[in-house]
Amino acid sequence: MVGGSIMLTFCVWLGLDQIVVGIAITLAGEGITSVLQGAEFGSSYPRLGAPTTTAIPLLDRIPVLGPSLFDQPLLVYLGFAFAVLLFWMFRSTNIGLNLRAAGEKPEALDAAGISVIATRSWAVLSTGALAGLGGAYLSIVGAGVFTPFMTQGQGYMAIVIAMLCRGRPLWIVIASLLFGISLSIATALQLAGINISNDLVTMLPFIAIILSLIAFGRRSYLPPALCIPYVRGAR
């Protein structure tokens, strides 16, 4: 949420380059959290405890997929609910239409009498909150402990997945599950006693991303006005 507020101030309101500001936020966030963690806990990594899971009756009994998808903490179900909500919002509401226009044709949105700055402001704050929720899941639910640099570049992977899925929420969920499987397979092979280098395990999701870009890169999509500050009346 803090990162979203910074992006809102510097990029949406002041019109600074979003790529530069985004990289600065990423580097500063990683450095600050690492320093604070070291100052507070030193070399110890206190566990937060095992998360409480909620099983969905009957569905959790499906072989293989059941325990993986339907016996999870509430935060996981909340993520799926958000994806469905965004799918409906983008397809069936004026809010979704305004959001798409703010990234694709902001001048058309302005001509319709709707503030581009306000629309982008709410979008940045909302996505910042969702990113914070994802970070909370990694430390509280996923790992049960906070460690510096624990995201391991997964935010950049999320951007590529959104590009390849052309911003469609449900397709993004499916693609994210597939990339998550690539991480789980490598970990499972290590636990099974198969000798695999840790470096290779770390590389697997990025290799999958590169192969996906090679195979489907021409189908990727980014809004034309993305990262371009909107100045009313400018041509």
C-alpha positions as a LaTeX table, in Angstrom:
\begin{tabular}{lrrr}
\hline
Residue & $x$ (\AA) & $y$ (\AA) & $z$ (\AA) \\
\hline
Met1 & 0.00 & 0.00 & 0.00 \\
Val2 & 2.91 & 2.35 & 0.73 \\
Gly3 & 4.34 & 1.64 & $-2.72$ \\
Gly4 & 0.97 & 2.38 & $-4.28$ \\
Ser5 & 0.81 & 5.72 & $-2.49$ \\
Ile6 & 4.29 & 6.61 & $-3.73$ \\
Met7 & 3.40 & 5.63 & $-7.29$ \\
Leu8 & 0.22 & 7.67 & $-7.00$ \\
Thr9 & 2.10 & 10.79 & $-5.91$ \\
Phe10 & 5.08 & 10.66 & $-8.25$ \\
Cys11 & 3.58 & 9.05 & $-11.36$ \\
Val12 & $-0.13$ & 9.88 & $-11.52$ \\
Trp13 & $-0.05$ & 13.32 & $-9.92$ \\
Leu14 & 3.44 & 14.56 & $-10.81$ \\
Gly15 & 3.78 & 12.73 & $-14.13$ \\
Leu16 & 7.21 & 11.15 & $-13.50$ \\
Asp17 & 8.40 & 8.08 & $-15.39$ \\
Gln18 & 6.63 & 5.03 & $-13.97$ \\
Ile19 & 9.39 & 2.58 & $-14.88$ \\
Val20 & 12.05 & 4.57 & $-13.03$ \\
Val21 & 9.83 & 5.15 & $-9.98$ \\
Gly22 & 8.79 & 1.49 & $-9.93$ \\
Ile23 & 12.40 & 0.28 & $-9.96$ \\
Ala24 & 13.27 & 2.77 & $-7.22$ \\
Ile25 & 10.38 & 1.54 & $-5.05$ \\
Thr26 & 11.41 & $-2.09$ & $-5.59$ \\
Leu27 & 15.05 & $-1.51$ & $-4.67$ \\
Ala28 & 14.19 & 0.73 & $-1.72$ \\
Gly29 & 11.57 & $-1.69$ & $-0.43$ \\
Glu30 & 13.95 & $-4.64$ & $-0.56$ \\
Gly31 & 16.71 & $-2.68$ & 1.15 \\
Ile32 & 14.55 & $-1.14$ & 3.87 \\
Thr33 & 12.81 & $-4.39$ & 4.80 \\
Ser34 & 16.18 & $-6.19$ & 4.91 \\
Val35 & 17.65 & $-3.55$ & 7.23 \\
Leu36 & 14.58 & $-3.53$ & 9.50 \\
Gln37 & 14.51 & $-7.31$ & 9.70 \\
Gly38 & 18.20 & $-7.42$ & 10.61 \\
Ala39 & 17.82 & $-4.68$ & 13.22 \\
Glu40 & 14.78 & $-6.28$ & 14.85 \\
Phe41 & 15.57 & $-9.98$ & 14.71 \\
Gly42 & 19.27 & $-10.18$ & 13.84 \\
Ser43 & 20.09 & $-13.65$ & 12.58 \\
Ser44 & 16.92 & $-15.24$ & 13.99 \\
Tyr45 & 13.86 & $-15.91$ & 11.88 \\
Pro46 & 10.91 & $-16.37$ & 14.26 \\
Arg47 & 8.15 & $-18.54$ & 12.89 \\
Leu48 & 4.65 & $-17.10$ & 12.66 \\
Gly49 & 2.97 & $-20.44$ & 13.20 \\
Ala50 & 1.20 & $-22.78$ & 10.81 \\
Pro51 & $-1.72$ & $-21.13$ & 8.98 \\
Thr52 & $-5.24$ & $-22.39$ & 9.60 \\
Thr53 & $-6.74$ & $-24.02$ & 6.52 \\
Thr54 & $-10.39$ & $-24.28$ & 5.59 \\
Ala55 & $-11.45$ & $-27.30$ & 3.57 \\
Ile56 & $-14.36$ & $-27.12$ & 1.13 \\
Pro57 & $-16.50$ & $-30.23$ & 1.69 \\
Leu58 & $-16.40$ & $-32.85$ & $-1.09$ \\
Leu59 & $-14.13$ & $-30.75$ & $-3.32$ \\
Asp60 & $-11.17$ & $-31.31$ & $-1.00$ \\
Arg61 & $-11.49$ & $-35.07$ & $-1.65$ \\
Ile62 & $-10.71$ & $-34.78$ & $-5.36$ \\
Pro63 & $-7.50$ & $-36.78$ & $-6.00$ \\
Val64 & $-4.33$ & $-34.67$ & $-6.31$ \\
Leu65 & $-6.10$ & $-31.35$ & $-6.98$ \\
Gly66 & $-8.43$ & $-31.47$ & $-3.98$ \\
Pro67 & $-5.95$ & $-30.83$ & $-1.16$ \\
Ser68 & $-3.98$ & $-28.40$ & $-3.33$ \\
Leu69 & $-6.90$ & $-26.16$ & $-4.31$ \\
Phe70 & $-9.71$ & $-26.75$ & $-1.85$ \\
Asp71 & $-7.97$ & $-27.14$ & 1.51 \\
Gln72 & $-6.28$ & $-23.78$ & 1.81 \\
Pro73 & $-6.20$ & $-20.71$ & 4.09 \\
Leu74 & $-9.01$ & $-18.20$ & 3.64 \\
Leu75 & $-6.62$ & $-15.76$ & 1.98 \\
Val76 & $-6.27$ & $-18.13$ & $-0.99$ \\
Tyr77 & $-10.04$ & $-18.26$ & $-1.51$ \\
Leu78 & $-10.11$ & $-14.49$ & $-1.22$ \\
Gly79 & $-7.62$ & $-14.29$ & $-4.10$ \\
Phe80 & $-9.84$ & $-16.46$ & $-6.30$ \\
Ala81 & $-12.85$ & $-14.33$ & $-5.33$ \\
Phe82 & $-10.99$ & $-11.16$ & $-6.33$ \\
Ala83 & $-10.19$ & $-12.68$ & $-9.74$ \\
Val84 & $-13.86$ & $-13.51$ & $-10.37$ \\
Leu85 & $-14.92$ & $-10.05$ & $-9.16$ \\
Leu86 & $-12.43$ & $-8.32$ & $-11.49$ \\
Phe87 & $-13.56$ & $-10.49$ & $-14.41$ \\
Trp88 & $-17.16$ & $-9.41$ & $-13.85$ \\
Met89 & $-16.19$ & $-5.78$ & $-13.25$ \\
Phe90 & $-14.15$ & $-5.45$ & $-16.44$ \\
Arg91 & $-16.86$ & $-7.05$ & $-18.59$ \\
Ser92 & $-20.08$ & $-5.74$ & $-17.08$ \\
Thr93 & $-19.61$ & $-2.43$ & $-15.28$ \\
Asn94 & $-18.85$ & 1.17 & $-16.13$ \\
Ile95 & $-16.00$ & 1.09 & $-13.63$ \\
Gly96 & $-14.28$ & $-1.61$ & $-15.64$ \\
Leu97 & $-14.87$ & 0.29 & $-18.87$ \\
Asn98 & $-13.38$ & 3.43 & $-17.32$ \\
Leu99 & $-10.33$ & 1.52 & $-16.10$ \\
Arg100 & $-9.68$ & 0.05 & $-19.54$ \\
Ala101 & $-10.11$ & 3.46 & $-21.14$ \\
Ala102 & $-7.67$ & 5.05 & $-18.67$ \\
Gly103 & $-4.97$ & 2.69 & $-19.92$ \\
Glu104 & $-5.90$ & 2.50 & $-23.59$ \\
Lys105 & $-7.59$ & 5.78 & $-24.56$ \\
Pro106 & $-7.36$ & 8.26 & $-21.68$ \\
Glu107 & $-8.33$ & 11.16 & $-23.96$ \\
Ala108 & $-11.63$ & 9.39 & $-24.73$ \\
Leu109 & $-12.27$ & 8.97 & $-21.02$ \\
Asp110 & $-11.54$ & 12.65 & $-20.49$ \\
Ala111 & $-13.85$ & 13.61 & $-23.35$ \\
Ala112 & $-16.65$ & 11.63 & $-21.65$ \\
Gly113 & $-16.32$ & 13.91 & $-18.61$ \\
Ile114 & $-14.59$ & 11.39 & $-16.34$ \\
Ser115 & $-11.37$ & 12.32 & $-14.57$ \\
Val116 & $-8.42$ & 10.31 & $-15.85$ \\
Ile117 & $-6.34$ & 11.26 & $-12.81$ \\
Ala118 & $-9.01$ & 10.11 & $-10.37$ \\
Thr119 & $-9.54$ & 6.84 & $-12.24$ \\
Arg120 & $-5.83$ & 6.09 & $-12.34$ \\
Ser121 & $-5.47$ & 7.10 & $-8.69$ \\
Trp122 & $-8.05$ & 4.58 & $-7.53$ \\
Ala123 & $-6.49$ & 1.94 & $-9.79$ \\
Val124 & $-2.99$ & 2.49 & $-8.36$ \\
Leu125 & $-4.22$ & 2.42 & $-4.75$ \\
Ser126 & $-6.26$ & $-0.73$ & $-5.36$ \\
Thr127 & $-3.44$ & $-2.60$ & $-7.07$ \\
Gly128 & $-1.03$ & $-1.45$ & $-4.34$ \\
Ala129 & $-3.34$ & $-2.92$ & $-1.71$ \\
Leu130 & $-3.62$ & $-6.20$ & $-3.65$ \\
Ala131 & 0.17 & $-6.38$ & $-4.01$ \\
Gly132 & 0.46 & $-5.86$ & $-0.25$ \\
Leu133 & $-2.03$ & $-8.68$ & 0.26 \\
Gly134 & 0.15 & $-10.92$ & $-1.91$ \\
Gly135 & 3.20 & $-10.03$ & 0.15 \\
Ala136 & 1.30 & $-10.77$ & 3.34 \\
Tyr137 & 0.42 & $-14.19$ & 1.95 \\
Leu138 & 4.05 & $-14.99$ & 1.15 \\
Ser139 & 5.32 & $-14.20$ & 4.65 \\
Ile140 & 2.34 & $-15.09$ & 6.87 \\
Val141 & 0.73 & $-17.99$ & 5.03 \\
Gly142 & 3.16 & $-19.32$ & 2.44 \\
Ala143 & 6.46 & $-19.38$ & 4.34 \\
Gly144 & 5.33 & $-18.62$ & 7.89 \\
Val145 & 8.36 & $-16.38$ & 8.30 \\
Phe146 & 9.67 & $-13.18$ & 6.75 \\
Thr147 & 13.07 & $-13.28$ & 5.07 \\
Pro148 & 14.68 & $-10.52$ & 3.02 \\
Phe149 & 14.22 & $-10.80$ & $-0.77$ \\
Met150 & 11.73 & $-13.64$ & $-0.32$ \\
Thr151 & 9.74 & $-12.69$ & $-3.42$ \\
Gln152 & 12.69 & $-13.76$ & $-5.64$ \\
Gly153 & 11.47 & $-11.75$ & $-8.61$ \\
Gln154 & 7.96 & $-13.19$ & $-8.62$ \\
Gly155 & 6.49 & $-9.69$ & $-9.07$ \\
Tyr156 & 8.21 & $-9.43$ & $-12.45$ \\
Met157 & 6.82 & $-12.84$ & $-13.34$ \\
Ala158 & 3.35 & $-11.55$ & $-12.49$ \\
Ile159 & 3.80 & $-8.67$ & $-14.96$ \\
Val160 & 4.80 & $-11.09$ & $-17.73$ \\
Ile161 & 1.85 & $-13.36$ & $-16.94$ \\
Ala162 & $-0.53$ & $-10.39$ & $-17.16$ \\
Met163 & 1.00 & $-9.45$ & $-20.52$ \\
Leu164 & 0.68 & $-12.96$ & $-21.93$ \\
Cys165 & $-2.91$ & $-13.31$ & $-20.69$ \\
Arg166 & $-3.79$ & $-9.88$ & $-22.16$ \\
Gly167 & $-5.06$ & $-8.63$ & $-18.80$ \\
Arg168 & $-7.82$ & $-11.25$ & $-18.43$ \\
Pro169 & $-8.19$ & $-12.09$ & $-14.73$ \\
Leu170 & $-9.33$ & $-15.71$ & $-15.04$ \\
Trp171 & $-6.62$ & $-16.58$ & $-17.55$ \\
Ile172 & $-4.09$ & $-14.94$ & $-15.24$ \\
Val173 & $-5.23$ & $-17.25$ & $-12.40$ \\
Ile174 & $-4.78$ & $-20.32$ & $-14.62$ \\
Ala175 & $-1.35$ & $-19.21$ & $-15.85$ \\
Ser176 & $-0.24$ & $-18.39$ & $-12.31$ \\
Leu177 & $-1.23$ & $-21.88$ & $-11.18$ \\
Leu178 & 0.84 & $-23.38$ & $-14.00$ \\
Phe179 & 3.90 & $-21.35$ & $-13.05$ \\
Gly180 & 3.31 & $-22.25$ & $-9.40$ \\
Ile181 & 3.40 & $-25.90$ & $-10.42$ \\
Ser182 & 6.85 & $-25.37$ & $-11.96$ \\
Leu183 & 8.05 & $-24.18$ & $-8.55$ \\
Ser184 & 6.37 & $-27.04$ & $-6.69$ \\
Ile185 & 7.74 & $-29.71$ & $-9.03$ \\
Ala186 & 11.31 & $-28.60$ & $-8.44$ \\
Thr187 & 10.81 & $-28.56$ & $-4.67$ \\
Ala188 & 9.11 & $-31.98$ & $-4.74$ \\
Leu189 & 12.01 & $-33.47$ & $-6.70$ \\
Gln190 & 14.45 & $-32.21$ & $-4.07$ \\
Leu191 & 12.33 & $-33.61$ & $-1.24$ \\
Ala192 & 12.20 & $-36.95$ & $-3.08$ \\
Gly193 & 15.98 & $-37.17$ & $-2.85$ \\
Ile194 & 16.71 & $-36.40$ & $-6.49$ \\
Asn195 & 19.93 & $-34.45$ & $-6.72$ \\
Ile196 & 19.04 & $-31.09$ & $-8.27$ \\
Ser197 & 21.08 & $-27.95$ & $-7.93$ \\
Asn198 & 19.46 & $-25.15$ & $-5.93$ \\
Asp199 & 20.46 & $-22.78$ & $-8.71$ \\
Leu200 & 18.46 & $-24.83$ & $-11.20$ \\
Val201 & 15.45 & $-24.83$ & $-8.88$ \\
Thr202 & 15.64 & $-21.04$ & $-8.66$ \\
Met203 & 15.94 & $-20.76$ & $-12.44$ \\
Leu204 & 12.98 & $-23.01$ & $-13.35$ \\
Pro205 & 10.17 & $-20.41$ & $-13.13$ \\
Phe206 & 12.25 & $-17.89$ & $-15.07$ \\
Ile207 & 13.05 & $-20.47$ & $-17.73$ \\
Ala208 & 9.33 & $-21.17$ & $-18.00$ \\
Ile209 & 8.66 & $-17.43$ & $-18.38$ \\
Ile210 & 11.29 & $-17.09$ & $-21.13$ \\
Leu211 & 9.93 & $-20.09$ & $-23.02$ \\
Ser212 & 6.41 & $-18.68$ & $-22.73$ \\
Leu213 & 7.56 & $-15.33$ & $-24.11$ \\
Ile214 & 9.26 & $-17.10$ & $-27.03$ \\
Ala215 & 6.17 & $-19.17$ & $-27.77$ \\
Phe216 & 3.42 & $-16.62$ & $-27.13$ \\
Gly217 & 5.22 & $-13.27$ & $-27.08$ \\
Arg218 & 3.45 & $-12.03$ & $-30.21$ \\
Arg219 & 0.11 & $-12.51$ & $-28.48$ \\
Ser220 & 1.11 & $-10.47$ & $-25.43$ \\
Tyr221 & $-0.57$ & $-7.14$ & $-24.83$ \\
Leu222 & $-0.02$ & $-3.99$ & $-22.83$ \\
Pro223 & $-2.36$ & $-0.97$ & $-22.82$ \\
Pro224 & $-1.01$ & 1.68 & $-25.25$ \\
Ala225 & $-1.13$ & 4.46 & $-22.62$ \\
Leu226 & 0.57 & 2.39 & $-19.92$ \\
Cys227 & 3.42 & 4.30 & $-18.19$ \\
Ile228 & 2.53 & 7.46 & $-20.14$ \\
Pro229 & 1.50 & 10.39 & $-17.91$ \\
Tyr230 & $-1.75$ & 11.98 & $-19.01$ \\
Val231 & $-1.67$ & 15.71 & $-19.68$ \\
Arg232 & $-5.04$ & 17.14 & $-20.51$ \\
Gly233 & $-5.10$ & 18.71 & $-23.95$ \\
Ala234 & $-1.66$ & 17.38 & $-24.96$ \\
Arg235 & $-1.26$ & 15.74 & $-28.36$ \\
\hline
\end{tabular}
